[in-house]
Amino acid sequence: MSKSLIRGAKLLGGEPQDVLIDGETIIQVGAGLSAEGAEVVEAGGKVLLPGLVDLHTHLREPGREDSETVLTGTRAAASGGYTAVFAMANTFPVADTAGVVEQVWRLGKEHGYCDVRPIGAVTVGLEGQKLAELGAMHESAAGVTVFSDDGKCVHDAVIMRRALEYVKAFDGVVAQHAQEPRLTEGAQMNEGVVSAELGLGGWPAVAEESVIARDVLLADHVGSRVHICHLSTAGSVEIVRWAKSRGIRVTAEVTPHHLLLTDELVRSYNPVYKVNPPLRTERDVLALREALADGTIDIVATDHAPHPHEDKDCEWAAAAMGMVGLETALSVVQETMVDTGLLDWAGVADRMSHAPARIGRAEGHGRPVSAGEPANLTLVDTAYRGPVDPAGFASRSRNTPYEGRELPGRVTHTWLRGKATLVDGKLT
């Protein structure tokens, strides 16, 4: 087995240390380490983090390989510092059976750029009418622990209750796309001043908040775990904060784009800014940042949603919703949370590695950077600053809202169980 020595890395942003990897495992952390025959990586003061974990990724395979595949999506993940991603179920066919989730899981194992943990659908065909094969997906080789109809809301309270009861038996979690469908019919953007001025159908905050309020009460009633996908409003933050104060087993995620971008960008009518849930107001953005800092929001999840060029290069009303995010997530978090003083790098490691791995029960990921732990690591040049160029993305799609925008930080190396998947910013 090969050895690697990472020399002079700032572990979680602290004092420079050396990290020695032998095979798949970190065997020593300290100053002045040496190892005969080891491949040496001169970190030069770059920040070393545990490999990132994304609880919300759309890999599109099977069915929409024109947008993304497991191979291209995991290459994008490695480029962004991720060693594990959870693949959403809204594929074609839907990942609502053991056979489909095993297919996605096996593709991840074959390609090897990061671990792929499939998310199973809550309902058959994402139609919200009948529970999918939750137990069979959990018992499959994929070992599914997270279930979501993401892209659609589990809007029926009885179905949601039954799902929470079912997954409780094996410590699973239901990840809810909080969107009351009747309140968002015809919605094109956040409901507010900008939507009124532009004449676009408004997407009210209460459409998200009402579902979250219902579901935390259901989770409390059942005693099960519920996770809130892509939380986007200040009101949602307050509901989750209240639920946590009551001891309800709720966790929540925020996307990088909801930490940075606002609905003012929609004035350009550029469909690259069209996303579900929509970009909100500056007040919401600031509330989300504060909630991520104080732990009300547990994690950052990309909601990486690739689309082919033709689905975005069209008029606003016809455009697909979603943005790619795996390759820019850490940079956006550095700009919005670290460079503003709201989080240190240890906090970033918690929100982007430790906590998502814990919520998704991803064994071997989100572990401390210490001796005896799996060598899932990412090295970040935090001093770097430069424009985002989607032409260099590993993802098959280019629908980023950051094209040409200067962002800080650049992942230079990623290791998956000791094997380098990214070296000097280039995929191996």
RAJOZI-V199902 format. One record per residue. N is the residue number from 1. RES is the residue in three letters. SS is DSSP state (H for helix, E for strand, C for the rest). PSI is psi in radians with two decimals (* if undefined). OMEGA is omega in radians with two decimals (NA if undefined). Layout:
n=[N/N]
res=[RES/RES]
ss=[SS/SS]
psi=[PSI/PSI]
omega=[OMEGA/OMEGA]
This chain:
n=[1/2/3/4/5/6/7/8/9/10/11/12/13/14/15/16/17/18/19/20/21/22/23/24/25/26/27/28/29/30/31/32/33/34/35/36/37/38/39/40/41/42/43/44/45/46/47/48/49/50/51/52/53/54/55/56/57/58/59/60/61/62/63/64/65/66/67/68/69/70/71/72/73/74/75/76/77/78/79/80/81/82/83/84/85/86/87/88/89/90/91/92/93/94/95/96/97/98/99/100/101/102/103/104/105/106/107/108/109/110/111/112/113/114/115/116/117/118/119/120/121/122/123/124/125/126/127/128/129/130/131/132/133/134/135/136/137/138/139/140/141/142/143/144/145/146/147/148/149/150/151/152/153/154/155/156/157/158/159/160/161/162/163/164/165/166/167/168/169/170/171/172/173/174/175/176/177/178/179/180/181/182/183/184/185/186/187/188/189/190/191/192/193/194/195/196/197/198/199/200/201/202/203/204/205/206/207/208/209/210/211/212/213/214/215/216/217/218/219/220/221/222/223/224/225/226/227/228/229/230/231/232/233/234/235/236/237/238/239/240/241/242/243/244/245/246/247/248/249/250/251/252/253/254/255/256/257/258/259/260/261/262/263/264/265/266/267/268/269/270/271/272/273/274/275/276/277/278/279/280/281/282/283/284/285/286/287/288/289/290/291/292/293/294/295/296/297/298/299/300/301/302/303/304/305/306/307/308/309/310/311/312/313/314/315/316/317/318/319/320/321/322/323/324/325/326/327/328/329/330/331/332/333/334/335/336/337/338/339/340/341/342/343/344/345/346/347/348/349/350/351/352/353/354/355/356/357/358/359/360/361/362/363/364/365/366/367/368/369/370/371/372/373/374/375/376/377/378/379/380/381/382/383/384/385/386/387/388/389/390/391/392/393/394/395/396/397/398/399/400/401/402/403/404/405/406/407/408/409/410/411/412/413/414/415/416/417/418/419/420/421/422/423/424/425/426/427/428]
res=[MET/SER/LYS/SER/LEU/ILE/ARG/GLY/ALA/LYS/LEU/LEU/GLY/GLY/GLU/PRO/GLN/ASP/VAL/LEU/ILE/ASP/GLY/GLU/THR/ILE/ILE/GLN/VAL/GLY/ALA/GLY/LEU/SER/ALA/GLU/GLY/ALA/GLU/VAL/VAL/GLU/ALA/GLY/GLY/LYS/VAL/LEU/LEU/PRO/GLY/LEU/VAL/ASP/LEU/HIS/THR/HIS/LEU/ARG/GLU/PRO/GLY/ARG/GLU/ASP/SER/GLU/THR/VAL/LEU/THR/GLY/THR/ARG/ALA/ALA/ALA/SER/GLY/GLY/TYR/THR/ALA/VAL/PHE/ALA/MET/ALA/ASN/THR/PHE/PRO/VAL/ALA/ASP/THR/ALA/GLY/VAL/VAL/GLU/GLN/VAL/TRP/ARG/LEU/GLY/LYS/GLU/HIS/GLY/TYR/CYS/ASP/VAL/ARG/PRO/ILE/GLY/ALA/VAL/THR/VAL/GLY/LEU/GLU/GLY/GLN/LYS/LEU/ALA/GLU/LEU/GLY/ALA/MET/HIS/GLU/SER/ALA/ALA/GLY/VAL/THR/VAL/PHE/SER/ASP/ASP/GLY/LYS/CYS/VAL/HIS/ASP/ALA/VAL/ILE/MET/ARG/ARG/ALA/LEU/GLU/TYR/VAL/LYS/ALA/PHE/ASP/GLY/VAL/VAL/ALA/GLN/HIS/ALA/GLN/GLU/PRO/ARG/LEU/THR/GLU/GLY/ALA/GLN/MET/ASN/GLU/GLY/VAL/VAL/SER/ALA/GLU/LEU/GLY/LEU/GLY/GLY/TRP/PRO/ALA/VAL/ALA/GLU/GLU/SER/VAL/ILE/ALA/ARG/ASP/VAL/LEU/LEU/ALA/ASP/HIS/VAL/GLY/SER/ARG/VAL/HIS/ILE/CYS/HIS/LEU/SER/THR/ALA/GLY/SER/VAL/GLU/ILE/VAL/ARG/TRP/ALA/LYS/SER/ARG/GLY/ILE/ARG/VAL/THR/ALA/GLU/VAL/THR/PRO/HIS/HIS/LEU/LEU/LEU/THR/ASP/GLU/LEU/VAL/ARG/SER/TYR/ASN/PRO/VAL/TYR/LYS/VAL/ASN/PRO/PRO/LEU/ARG/THR/GLU/ARG/ASP/VAL/LEU/ALA/LEU/ARG/GLU/ALA/LEU/ALA/ASP/GLY/THR/ILE/ASP/ILE/VAL/ALA/THR/ASP/HIS/ALA/PRO/HIS/PRO/HIS/GLU/ASP/LYS/ASP/CYS/GLU/TRP/ALA/ALA/ALA/ALA/MET/GLY/MET/VAL/GLY/LEU/GLU/THR/ALA/LEU/SER/VAL/VAL/GLN/GLU/THR/MET/VAL/ASP/THR/GLY/LEU/LEU/ASP/TRP/ALA/GLY/VAL/ALA/ASP/ARG/MET/SER/HIS/ALA/PRO/ALA/ARG/ILE/GLY/ARG/ALA/GLU/GLY/HIS/GLY/ARG/PRO/VAL/SER/ALA/GLY/GLU/PRO/ALA/ASN/LEU/THR/LEU/VAL/ASP/THR/ALA/TYR/ARG/GLY/PRO/VAL/ASP/PRO/ALA/GLY/PHE/ALA/SER/ARG/SER/ARG/ASN/THR/PRO/TYR/GLU/GLY/ARG/GLU/LEU/PRO/GLY/ARG/VAL/THR/HIS/THR/TRP/LEU/ARG/GLY/LYS/ALA/THR/LEU/VAL/ASP/GLY/LYS/LEU/THR]
ss=[C/C/E/E/E/E/E/E/E/E/E/C/C/C/C/E/E/E/E/E/E/E/C/C/E/E/E/E/E/E/C/C/C/C/C/C/C/C/E/E/E/E/C/C/C/C/E/E/E/E/C/E/E/E/E/E/E/E/C/C/C/C/C/C/C/C/C/C/C/H/H/H/H/H/H/H/H/H/H/C/C/E/E/E/E/E/E/C/C/C/C/C/C/C/C/C/C/H/H/H/H/H/H/H/H/H/H/H/H/H/H/C/C/C/E/E/E/E/C/E/C/C/E/H/H/H/C/C/C/C/E/C/C/H/H/H/H/H/H/C/C/C/C/C/C/E/E/C/C/C/C/C/C/C/C/C/H/H/H/H/H/H/H/H/H/H/H/H/C/C/C/C/E/E/E/E/C/C/C/C/H/H/H/H/C/C/C/C/E/E/C/C/H/H/H/H/H/H/C/C/C/E/E/C/H/H/H/H/H/H/H/H/H/H/H/H/H/H/H/H/H/H/C/C/E/E/E/E/C/C/C/C/C/H/H/H/H/H/H/H/H/H/H/H/H/C/C/C/C/E/E/E/E/E/C/H/H/H/H/H/C/C/H/H/H/H/H/H/C/C/H/H/H/C/C/C/C/C/C/C/C/H/H/H/H/H/H/H/H/H/H/H/H/H/C/C/C/C/E/E/C/C/C/E/E/C/C/C/H/H/H/C/C/C/C/H/H/H/C/C/C/C/E/C/C/C/C/C/H/H/H/H/H/H/H/H/H/H/C/C/C/C/C/C/H/H/H/H/H/H/H/H/H/H/H/H/H/H/H/H/C/C/C/C/C/C/C/C/C/C/C/C/C/E/C/C/E/E/E/E/E/E/E/E/E/E/E/E/C/H/H/H/C/C/C/C/C/C/C/C/C/C/E/C/C/E/E/E/E/E/E/E/E/E/E/E/C/C/E/E/E/E/E/C/C/E/E/C]
psi=[2.54/2.71/2.54/2.46/1.99/2.01/2.24/0.64/2.47/1.76/2.00/0.53/0.08/-2.67/2.56/2.36/2.92/2.56/2.14/2.20/2.31/1.97/-2.13/0.05/2.51/2.16/-0.31/2.46/2.23/-2.98/2.53/0.55/2.68/2.71/2.12/2.26/0.03/2.53/2.15/2.27/2.00/1.84/-0.53/0.65/0.11/2.76/2.27/2.20/2.77/2.64/2.38/2.67/2.18/2.05/0.03/1.53/2.45/1.94/-0.16/-0.32/2.28/2.70/-0.60/0.94/-0.18/-0.37/-0.81/2.76/2.96/-0.68/-0.95/-0.62/-0.69/-0.49/-0.71/-0.68/-0.83/-0.67/-0.53/0.05/0.17/2.46/-0.11/2.42/2.59/2.09/2.13/2.79/-0.09/1.09/-3.09/1.78/2.80/2.51/1.24/0.19/2.85/-0.63/-0.75/-0.77/-0.60/-0.63/-0.82/-0.74/-0.75/-0.65/-0.69/-0.75/-0.67/-0.67/-0.65/0.16/-0.48/2.88/2.42/2.08/1.87/2.50/2.30/2.60/2.57/-0.73/2.73/2.16/0.27/0.43/-0.11/0.25/-0.61/2.38/2.42/-3.11/1.21/-0.83/-0.74/-0.68/-0.66/-0.68/-0.15/3.05/-0.46/-0.35/0.85/2.29/-0.29/2.35/2.36/2.51/0.49/2.44/-0.50/2.70/2.46/1.56/-0.34/2.08/-0.61/-0.77/-0.76/-0.73/-0.79/-0.67/-0.77/-0.70/-0.73/-0.87/-0.34/-0.53/-0.49/0.46/0.63/3.14/2.47/2.15/1.96/2.28/1.75/1.69/1.80/1.97/-0.60/-0.47/-0.11/0.28/2.16/0.11/2.44/-0.37/3.09/2.35/2.12/-2.75/-0.81/-0.76/-0.65/-0.72/-0.61/-0.27/0.47/2.54/2.29/2.53/1.68/2.58/-0.59/-0.37/-0.57/-0.82/-0.62/-0.65/-0.72/-0.76/-0.80/-0.79/-0.56/-0.57/-0.68/-0.75/-0.67/-0.75/-0.73/-0.48/0.56/3.10/2.33/2.45/2.34/2.06/2.64/1.04/2.38/-0.04/2.73/-0.62/-0.66/-0.69/-0.80/-0.63/-0.79/-0.69/-0.77/-0.79/-0.73/-0.61/-0.39/-0.06/0.24/2.48/1.26/2.43/2.83/2.70/2.72/2.55/2.74/-0.70/-0.51/-0.22/-0.24/-0.72/2.65/2.96/-0.19/-0.48/-0.37/-0.30/-0.40/-0.24/0.38/2.02/-0.17/-0.37/0.10/2.12/2.78/2.08/2.83/2.82/2.39/-2.76/2.95/-0.67/-0.75/-0.77/-0.82/-0.66/-0.66/-0.73/-0.80/-0.69/-0.62/-0.66/-0.71/-0.01/-0.03/-0.79/2.19/-0.65/2.85/2.25/2.42/-0.56/0.70/1.95/1.46/2.51/2.56/2.81/-0.76/-0.38/-0.18/-0.46/1.23/-3.12/2.72/-0.86/-0.53/-0.18/2.60/2.71/2.36/2.77/2.56/2.65/-0.18/-0.64/-0.10/-0.09/-0.85/-0.63/-0.73/-0.69/-0.68/-0.79/-0.77/-0.49/-0.74/-0.89/-0.31/-0.11/0.13/-0.52/2.55/3.13/-0.48/-0.64/-0.66/-0.75/-0.65/-0.86/-0.41/0.00/-1.15/-0.94/-0.81/-0.62/-0.68/-0.77/-0.73/-0.02/0.80/1.62/2.44/-0.13/2.79/0.45/2.79/2.66/1.50/2.89/2.40/-0.10/2.72/2.48/1.16/1.86/2.74/2.43/2.27/2.23/1.63/-0.26/-0.28/2.54/2.29/2.95/2.59/2.20/1.75/-0.29/-0.42/0.08/2.58/-0.40/2.64/-0.37/2.83/0.25/1.20/2.45/-0.01/0.15/2.18/-0.16/2.38/2.24/2.65/2.80/2.50/2.20/2.19/-0.54/2.50/2.38/2.27/1.91/0.82/-0.19/2.20/2.15/-0.33/2.24/2.15/0.69/0.11/2.38/2.46/*]
omega=[-3.08/3.07/3.06/3.10/3.06/-2.99/3.01/3.12/3.07/-3.09/-3.07/3.10/-3.11/-3.13/-3.13/3.08/3.07/3.11/-3.13/-3.13/3.05/-3.07/-3.08/-2.92/2.95/-3.10/-3.13/3.04/-3.13/-3.12/3.04/-3.13/3.05/3.12/-3.13/3.09/-3.13/3.01/-3.03/3.02/3.12/-3.05/3.08/3.09/3.05/-3.10/3.11/-3.14/2.94/3.12/-3.09/-3.14/3.14/-3.10/-3.02/-3.12/3.03/3.13/2.98/-3.14/0.14/2.91/3.14/-3.12/3.03/3.10/-3.06/2.97/3.07/3.13/-3.09/3.13/3.12/3.01/3.06/3.13/3.12/3.11/3.13/3.11/-3.10/3.04/3.06/3.05/3.06/-3.02/-3.11/-2.93/-3.03/3.09/3.11/0.10/3.12/3.10/-3.12/3.10/3.11/-3.10/-3.10/-3.13/3.08/3.09/-3.14/-3.14/-3.13/3.07/3.08/3.13/-3.12/-3.04/2.91/3.14/2.98/3.09/3.11/3.10/-3.13/2.97/3.14/3.06/3.06/-3.10/-3.13/3.11/-3.07/-3.04/3.05/-3.04/-3.02/3.14/3.05/-3.10/-3.04/-3.12/-3.14/3.11/3.10/-3.12/-3.11/3.10/-3.13/3.09/-3.03/3.10/-3.11/-3.10/-3.09/2.96/-3.01/-2.94/3.02/3.10/2.91/-2.94/3.14/-3.07/-3.14/3.10/3.14/3.11/-3.13/3.11/3.12/3.11/-3.08/-3.05/3.11/-3.09/3.14/3.08/3.04/-3.14/3.03/3.13/-3.01/2.94/-2.97/-3.13/3.07/-2.97/-3.11/-3.13/-3.09/3.11/3.14/-3.09/-3.10/-3.11/3.11/3.08/-3.12/-3.08/-3.07/3.13/3.12/-3.13/-3.10/-3.11/3.11/3.14/-3.04/-3.13/-2.99/3.10/-3.09/3.08/3.06/-2.99/-3.12/3.12/3.11/3.13/3.11/-3.00/3.07/3.08/3.07/3.12/3.10/-3.13/-3.08/-3.04/-3.08/-3.13/3.02/3.12/-3.12/3.11/3.01/3.07/-2.96/-3.08/3.09/3.11/3.09/3.10/-3.09/3.11/3.12/3.11/3.10/-3.11/3.12/3.12/3.10/-3.12/3.11/-3.04/-3.14/2.98/-3.07/3.12/2.98/3.11/3.05/-3.08/3.08/3.04/-2.98/-2.95/3.13/-3.11/3.06/-3.13/-3.12/3.10/3.11/-3.04/3.10/-3.07/3.09/-3.14/3.13/-2.99/3.14/-0.09/-3.03/2.99/-3.05/-3.06/3.08/3.10/3.11/-3.14/-3.13/3.11/3.12/3.11/-3.13/-3.13/3.07/-3.14/-3.06/3.05/3.06/2.95/-2.97/-2.95/2.90/3.08/-2.94/-2.92/3.10/-3.03/-3.09/3.06/3.06/-3.04/-3.04/3.13/3.10/-3.13/-3.08/3.13/-3.03/-3.03/-3.09/-3.02/3.04/3.11/3.04/-3.10/2.96/-3.05/-3.05/-3.01/-3.13/-2.99/-3.06/3.11/3.13/3.11/3.07/-3.10/-3.01/-3.01/-3.08/-3.10/3.07/3.12/-3.11/3.10/2.93/-3.07/3.04/3.08/3.07/3.11/3.11/-3.03/-3.06/3.13/-3.05/-3.03/3.11/3.08/3.13/-3.12/-3.11/-3.11/-3.14/-3.09/3.11/3.12/-3.12/-3.10/3.09/3.04/-3.09/-3.08/3.12/-3.11/3.07/-3.09/3.00/-2.91/2.99/-3.10/-2.98/3.01/-3.04/3.14/-3.11/2.96/-3.12/-3.11/3.10/3.13/-3.09/3.10/3.14/-3.12/3.00/3.08/3.10/-3.10/-3.02/-3.04/3.08/3.07/-3.02/-3.09/-3.14/-3.13/3.09/3.09/3.13/2.99/3.12/3.08/-3.14/-3.11/2.99/3.09/3.04/-3.07/3.04/3.14/-3.13/3.05/3.10/3.14/-3.11/3.09/-3.13/3.12/3.13/NA]
